[in-house]
Amino acid sequence: MKVLVTGGAGFIGSHIVEQLLEEGYQVVVVDNFSTGKKSFLPRNISIYKVDIQSTELEQIFKEEKPEIVIHTAAQIDVNSSIKDPQNDASINILGTINLLNCCSKYKVQKIVYSSSCAVYGVTEDCSILESFPINPLSFYGISKSVAELYMNVYHSLYNLNYTILRYANIYGPRQSVTGEGGVISIFCKKILKKESPIIYGNGEQTRDFVFVKDVAEANIKAITKGEQEIINIGCNKKTSIKELFELLSSLNSTLHNAPPPIKNPTRQGDILHSRLDNTKAKTILKWEPNYSLKEGLEETINYYQNEFPL
Ligand SMILES: NC(=O)c1ccc[n+]([C@@H]2O[C@H](COP(=O)([O-])OP(=O)(O)OC[C@H]3O[C@@H](n4cnc5c(N)ncnc54)[C@H](O)[C@@H]3O)[C@@H](O)[C@H]2O)c1
């Protein structure tokens, strides 16, 4: 079976590609390499350097005839979405529509879409169900939720099957360490370089951290399960940013002497608490996280130690 992965050269996409190949799928990658890297991908697959907004996308569908599409390509930075909502909407909404048009025209069996807990915008400390109202606090959250609505109408009008996965905070090897990266990769880099990491707000804000290999597995399971469902992918466990910093510094001898963090004001559009109920993922996808936070962090630290040797 042939699977086309948009954003396959990115952090999550490249782990999905790896697991697809391990499970015997044929893989095609479409990526504009704005944040993704060729070095994250194996050599023996078809890779197209194409923007999902481009008219060239259709030619790839015509030639490759993928049966499944896993859509991870996106503008992923909340702050960039606030500075430039048009660019965010162009990539995340118009790019997704261009992709959906190709999927329906070339009779793709199913699209699996990477959505986000940013669509909820809930800030109380509770376990968030998929049935909670959509109330994004950022333009990024809006664009991710609008793309979900398009999936639903493409199904009703053109019978295109979909599964929407709403991710918690993902971490692991290959995550960007720049401003748009995740807090864990940025903390790892800073601590390994003996620099002070920045904590926004009082550090009591909590996140539900899920390891990237578990997320990749959820995508593979969604190829055959969860038709027309919206499913949270998270661990339903909360960790404050302060606790995360302490855990990271305690896990590995090279991180023991981490410099104290710098406190900066809370950022616009940031959610205070986020923790996803994962009952639906367990029952419908037969998925649950295999990695504890400690296990995932150890694998992540090992990766960044090689990236940033002392
Ligand atoms: N990382 C997280 O914690 C998280 C949480 C929730 C949802 N998500 C979603 O998961 C998906 C993947 O995120 P990621 O963390 O791997 O980000 P990433 O930036 O590492 O990956 C995105 C990939 O898409 C590519 N891309 C971006 N714009 C493109 C375009 N216009 N055309 C073609 N390719 C394009 C990039 O080059 C990159 O390879 C995104 O849809 C994001 O919204 C991520």
The ligand as an ORCA input file, in Angstrom:
! r2SCAN-3c Opt
* xyz 0 1
  N       5.080     19.243     17.597
  C       3.973     19.252     18.319
  O       4.008     19.215     19.563
  C       2.603     19.303     17.644
  C       1.475     19.376     18.454
  C       0.242     19.417     17.844
  C       0.117     19.341     16.468
  N       1.235     19.275     15.687
  C       1.060     19.184     14.238
  O       1.878     18.136     13.743
  C       2.310     18.436     12.422
  C       3.811     18.258     12.285
  O       4.474     19.143     13.179
  P       6.036     19.025     13.502
  O       6.202     19.328     14.936
  O       6.579     17.769     12.957
  O       6.589     20.267     12.680
  P       7.814     20.373     11.650
  O       7.953     21.835     11.345
  O       8.999     19.630     12.136
  O       7.226     19.605     10.387
  C       6.431     20.226      9.420
  C       6.963     19.765      8.063
  O       6.138     20.340      7.052
  C       6.957     20.976      6.084
  N       6.161     22.077      5.538
  C       5.804     23.226      6.167
  N       5.060     23.995      5.340
  C       4.944     23.305      4.173
  C       4.312     23.577      2.935
  N       3.652     24.727      2.741
  N       4.402     22.652      1.944
  C       5.094     21.496      2.127
  N       5.719     21.190      3.281
  C       5.642     22.086      4.296
  C       8.201     21.417      6.805
  O       9.322     21.595      5.960
  C       8.391     20.248      7.781
  O       9.145     19.218      7.192
  C       1.816     19.842     12.121
  O       0.635     19.735     11.357
  C       1.499     20.432     13.489
  O       0.476     21.392     13.416
  C       2.488     19.257     16.244
*
